[in-house]
Amino acid sequence: MKTRLLVSAAACGLVFCVAPPAPAYAENLGGGFLEFVMTGGQMASQPRAGAFAPPAAVRTNHASGHDLQASLAAPPMNREVSPEFIRREVDYPTTRKAGSIVIDTPHHFLYLVTAPGRALRYGIGVGRPGFTWAGRKAITRKAEWPGWTPPPEMLKRLPDLPRHMEGGPENPLGARALYLGSSMYRIHGTNQPWTIGQNVSSGCIRMMNEDVIDLYNRVPVGAPVDVL
């Protein structure tokens, strides 16, 4: 029996985040269908009315799939984001210039330096064990309600995946995406905000939609990103 499934919010595809410099199709890669299958995703719900509701043109459902419910774990019981991961301005001693981004992977925080000794701090989700990374990148592209195109390798393993998924509330990349260098890593939103503060992705940096919109509006292409 066929059962309709929505794609989870897991950041990037399972092994495809760690590829060498991205080919031409990589600007739309990402998603987390494999993580949905392996870790037990929750079907996405429509976002509440507010600043990050998508335009009407991208609100339709584009997901498809096959009956995998028997392999899914129980959904998480606690869907509240811990207060420590709510966006706030904090003291942040650093020599980095204003406009720089620092990702503190072990503590699940992203810092945007705003002035000497000050930063905006956002809660994030990061790579699960074996998928974390460190290094310096720069924002090379920004996209609003980005689409997702599974790479050929993923389609070969999961032929029922949609060939392309337009941006919208069901899309695993969320409301905004900031692409890092020529890699397949990105900072992006999520349709599972309760996973903020956890090691859940395949290397991408996950933010609540309202937070990634805030960051998107503050930083330009070219902004440096240090991942610790």
LINWO-V132324 format. One record per run of one state. SS is the DSSP state (H for helix, E for strand, L for the rest). FROM is the first residue (numbers start at 1). LEN is the number of residues. Records with the same first field share a line. If there is no record, write none. Layout:
# LINWO-V132324
SS = FROM-LEN / FROM-LEN
This chain:
# LINWO-V132324
L = 1-15 / 19-5 / 29-4 / 40-16 / 59-10 / 72-11 / 86-2 / 92-9 / 105-4 / 116-2 / 124-1 / 128-7 / 145-3 / 149-3 / 158-7 / 166-10 / 181-5 / 189-4 / 196-3 / 202-3 / 207-2 / 219-5 / 228-1
H = 16-3 / 24-5 / 33-7 / 56-3 / 69-3 / 83-3 / 152-6 / 193-3 / 209-10
E = 88-4 / 101-4 / 109-7 / 118-6 / 125-3 / 135-10 / 148-1 / 165-1 / 176-5 / 186-3 / 199-3 / 205-2 / 224-4
